[in-house]
Amino acid sequence: MGLSGARAWRVSTPQGLTDIRVTRNHLDFRSEVLAHRTAVHRLGPNQGPRLTAFEPRTRTLLVTHPRGRPVDDEAALHLLPRIHQDAGRLLAVLHDSVEQVPDVRAQSARHLGQYTQRVLYLLDRIGTWLSVEEVENVRRSAARLQQQGNELPVAFCHGTFGTGSWRWNIQRQTLSVTNVERAKVLPAICDFARSASLWAAHKHLAESFLTAYGRQLDDAEQLLLSDAALLTAVEDVHHALVLRDGDALSAAGAVLRDTVRQRSSIDRREDWS
């Protein structure tokens, strides 16, 4: 079970890896089908998943993914600049699909509200694992993103974009994206959040990514990036706890604490200014 809460089974076929997915409810089902029809299909055949069949009555989808290895494998470290460049290019294709969507501002505001409320719900579920200071920082970040996020550039977002959703095909030397089940209209910054910690430590990767993406983050996005990153860290901590994955929990916890420190540093600078 992934971050979307859907039940899924994966089988290997000559065409690639095929997921048999059963969404939680009909709303999730319609949202996922819409994402494929509006945005995901614009990726090349070796760049993203393909919705090959679906059945509304049972909320079932068949989704085929290109083959590839996880990017966070240490063997791929020397390729990271090229991978981030390709990732920026692929994300631009998804984000530009928002041009096909009516009432994007209204949709983005609604989805952002749902997202921040979901993170606060997850925060209550994992609150005992976090310090009081960390919980308060998450709550402040959620409020800030909710209040100011609707002024940011809007995109058709992947939803969980980051190295965990990237796959590198060694034979073809191509990157593909996976885990698109939460794709929807949101502030574009939501798709930069999971890379924020890595970019802070390796600025050349951010440069490769954003150059290929086609624009730099504006000032408002820069200010809210750590808030968005903190919310994604809560999601990842909760997911690791549900899976009882100690390695994933350690990694997500480290990102959360680093982001809390970064956000606190920003707050102190703003207090002094």
N, C-alpha and C positions, 0 to 999 in steps of 0.2 A: 504494500500500500504506500503510495507516494504522498506528497504534500496536498494533493487534491482530495484525498480520502477515497478515491475510487479503488475498487478491487481490480487487480490486473494479473494476467498470466502471460508469460512470454514463451514463444516457440520460435525455432529457427527454420527458415524456409530458404529456397534458392534465391528469392528476391531480397532477402535480408531478415532482420529480426522483427517478428510480428507480435504486437501486443493485442490480447483480447481484453478489452476494458469494459467494466460495468460501473457507470457513474453512480454517485450517491443518490441523485434525484434527477427529475426531468429538467430542472433549470440548469444544472451542471451539464447535462447531455446537450441541450440546445446551445449553450455557450461554447462548448468544445467543437461542435459541428460548425458553428458560425465562425470560430477562429480559423478552422481549416479552410473554409470556403472563402473567407475574406483576406487572410494574410498568409497562413502557413503554406498554401499551395503555390505562392509566388517564389518560394525557395526552389533552387534547382533540384533535380532528382537525387543527387548525391549530397545535398546540403541540409535536408530536413525530412521529417516524417511525411507519410502520405496516408490520408484516410481512404482506405480501400473498400470499406463497407460499413454500414451501420443499421441498427434495428431500433426504432424509437420505442416500441412497446416494452422491450426488455432493457432499454437504455444501454445497449451494447455497441461498442465500436471496435473495428479492426484497424489497427494503425501499424504500418510497416516503417521501420527505421533503417537508414543506411548503416552498414557495419562500420565499426570504429572502436578504438580504445579510449578509455577515460583520459582526459587531458591532465588530470592531476597526478598521473603516473610519473614518477621521477625520471623515467627514461625520456620523457618529452620536454624536459626543462630547456634544452638548447633550442627547441623549436618555439618556445613561448612567444617571442616577438612576432614571428610569422602567424602563429595561431591567433594571437590577439588582433592582428591586422585582419585576418579572415573573419574573426568573430565580429569585429566592428562593421565589416561590409555586410555580413548576413543580418545583423541586427538592424542596419539601415533599411534593408528590404522589408523587414517586418514592420518597423516603425512607420515607414512611408505608406503602408497600407491603410493607415488611418484616413487617408484622403478619400477612401471609398465608403466611409462610415458617416451617417447623418448625426447631427446633434452631439458632436464629439465632446464638447465641454460638459454638457449635462451628463453624458455617460461616464466621463472621467470622474466627475464629482461624486456620482453615485457609487462607482466602483471603489474610489478611494475611501469613502466613508465606510463601506462594507469591509474593506481590507483593514483599516485601522481598528475597527471594532473586533474583527476576528483576531488580530494580534493581541489586543487587550484581553480577550477571552483566553487565549493560549497563555498569556502572562499569568493569569490567575491559576492556571493549571500547573505552572512550573515555579510559582512564586517562592516556594520553600527552598528551591535549588539556588536562588539568587539572593544577593544581599539587599537590604532595604534601600541602599543608595542606588543599586542597579535597577531595581523595580521603579523607583521614582524617576530615574533617568529615562527609562523606556516610556513611562506615562507622559513625561514632558515632550519627548520626541514625537509620540503619537499625536499629541495635541497640536504641536507645532506644524507637523506635516498636514494634518487635517485642516488647520486654519490657513496655511500659506500655500499648500500644494496645488490648489486650484488655479493659481496664477502662473504655474510653470508650463513649459511646452508639453503638449499632449501627443501620445503615440499609441499605436496598436502594440502593446507590450507583450513580450514573451511570458512574463509573470514570475519565472524563477531563473532568470538568465544569470549565468556564471559558469565557472569551469566545471561544476558538477553536471551541467547540461550540455557540455561540449564533447564531441567524439572526434578523434583524429584517425583517419584511414591511412595507414602507413604505406600501402601499395599505391594508392592514388595521390597521396600527399594532399588530401583535402580535409576540410573541417565540416562537420555537420552539427546540427543542434537537435536536441531531443527534449522530452518533458514539456511539451507545449500545452498540456491540458488546462493550464490556468491563464492562457493568453486572453487578453481583453484590453479595452481602452483604459489607459491610466496615464498619469504624468510620466514622461519618458524616464525620469530619474529613477523610477522603481526598477528599471532594468540595469542600472549602473551600480545599484547598492551592493550586490554580492561581490563585486570586483573592487569595491572601494578600499578594503583593507590591503589587498594585494597591490593595488596601484599606489597606495601611500608608501609602500616599501620599495616599489619598483616603478618609478615614474616613467621609465622608457616604455613599459608595457602600456601605460595609459596613453602615451603619445602615439604608439603604433595603432592602438584601438581607435582613438578619437579621430586620427587622421583619416583612417579608412571609413569610419562612420560618417564623416563629412562635416562635422562641426565640433566646437569645443562646448563644454558646459558653460552656461551663462552664470552670472554672479549669484542669482537667486538659487539656482540648482546647486552651486558649490556650497552655499550656506546650509542647505537642507540635506546634502548627501549623507552626512553622518547620521542624521535622524532616520533616513530611509534605511541605511545600513544596519542600524540598531534594531529596527523592526524585523528585517530579514534574519538577523541573528537569533531573535526570539523564536521565529519559525523553525530555524534549523536546530536549535537546542531542544525544542519540544519534539521535533521529528526524531532526533537521535535518542531521546528518552523513551519514546514510544517503541522504537526498534531495539532498545537496549544495546545500542552500538557505542561501546566505550570510546573508540577512536574518533568517531564522528562527534560524540559529545564533547570530548576534549578539544577538538578543533573548533567547534561552534562556540564553546564557552570562551576560548581564547579570543576569538573574533569579537564576541560580545563585550568582553572586558576591555580590549583594546579600543573599541569604538566608544565605550563609555568614557574612557580617558580622553580620547580625541574630542568628544562632544563637550566634556567639562573644560578642556583647554580653550575651545572656541567661546564658551560662555564667559570664561574669565577675561579673554581678550575684549569681548563686547562690553563687559562691566567696566573695564579700564578705559575704553574709548569714549 
